Amino acid sequence: MILIHLPLFASSYDKRFSYRLHIRPRLSLFKTHLENLVIYFESSLHALHIGFTFARFLTLECQRGEVERVRSQKVNIQNVWRI
């Protein structure tokens, strides 16, 4: 499981939210390619896009219970922790 911290670009640059990215077994290759992870807020609706060089779609489950479909994009993230 990956824990990601990032700023809420859509409304406030100083707020931070935590999200859990649940990796399906068939996508376990992700664990060896953390350097390819990119993430950012798309809008004030807190839609998250996570891009990978080897995966087109994953399911992102937020701690607040929101579930979003993610797509490939390339931007920088601030911090990534493995838990």
C-alpha positions as CSV (number, residue, x, y, z in Angstrom):
1,M,0.0,0.0,0.0
2,I,1.2,3.5,-0.8
3,L,0.5,6.6,1.3
4,I,0.6,9.8,-0.7
5,H,0.7,13.4,0.7
6,L,0.2,16.3,-1.6
7,P,-1.2,19.9,-1.6
8,L,-4.7,20.7,-2.7
9,F,-3.8,22.7,-5.8
10,A,-7.4,23.5,-6.7
11,S,-8.3,25.6,-3.7
12,S,-5.4,26.0,-1.2
13,Y,-1.7,25.5,-1.5
14,D,-1.2,24.9,2.2
15,K,-3.7,22.2,2.9
16,R,-2.6,18.6,2.7
17,F,-4.6,15.4,2.3
18,S,-3.7,11.8,2.6
19,Y,-4.7,9.1,0.1
20,R,-4.3,5.4,0.0
21,L,-3.5,3.8,-3.3
22,H,-4.6,0.2,-3.3
23,I,-2.5,-2.0,-5.6
24,R,-4.2,-5.0,-7.3
25,P,-2.0,-8.1,-7.3
26,R,-1.7,-8.1,-11.1
27,L,-0.2,-4.6,-10.9
28,S,2.3,-5.4,-8.2
29,L,5.0,-4.2,-10.7
30,F,4.1,-0.8,-9.4
31,K,6.0,-1.5,-6.2
32,T,9.3,-1.6,-8.1
33,H,8.6,1.6,-10.1
34,L,7.8,4.2,-7.5
35,E,9.9,6.7,-9.5
36,N,7.2,6.6,-12.2
37,L,4.4,7.7,-9.9
38,V,3.0,11.2,-10.6
39,I,-0.1,12.7,-9.0
40,Y,-2.0,16.0,-8.8
41,F,-5.4,17.5,-8.2
42,E,-7.4,18.1,-11.4
43,S,-10.2,20.2,-9.9
44,S,-11.9,21.4,-6.8
45,L,-13.9,18.2,-6.8
46,H,-10.7,16.5,-5.5
47,A,-10.4,14.3,-8.6
48,L,-7.0,12.8,-8.6
49,H,-5.0,11.7,-11.6
50,I,-2.1,9.3,-11.2
51,G,0.2,8.6,-14.1
52,F,2.4,5.6,-14.7
53,T,4.6,4.6,-17.6
54,F,3.3,1.1,-17.5
55,A,-0.4,1.3,-16.5
56,R,-3.3,3.1,-18.0
57,F,-5.9,2.9,-15.3
58,L,-6.0,2.2,-11.6
59,T,-8.5,2.7,-8.9
60,L,-7.8,5.3,-6.3
61,E,-9.6,5.1,-3.0
62,C,-9.4,8.2,-0.8
63,Q,-9.4,8.1,3.0
64,R,-12.7,10.1,2.9
65,G,-14.3,7.3,1.0
66,E,-14.2,8.9,-2.4
67,V,-13.3,6.6,-5.4
68,E,-11.9,8.1,-8.6
69,R,-10.7,6.7,-11.9
70,V,-7.2,7.7,-12.7
71,R,-5.5,8.4,-16.0
72,S,-2.0,8.9,-17.3
73,Q,-0.5,12.3,-16.8
74,K,3.0,13.6,-15.9
75,V,3.6,16.1,-13.0
76,N,5.6,16.1,-9.8
77,I,4.6,15.0,-6.4
78,Q,5.9,16.2,-3.1
79,N,6.2,13.1,-0.9
80,V,5.6,9.4,-1.2
81,W,5.8,6.9,1.7
82,R,5.5,3.1,1.6
83,I,3.4,1.7,4.5
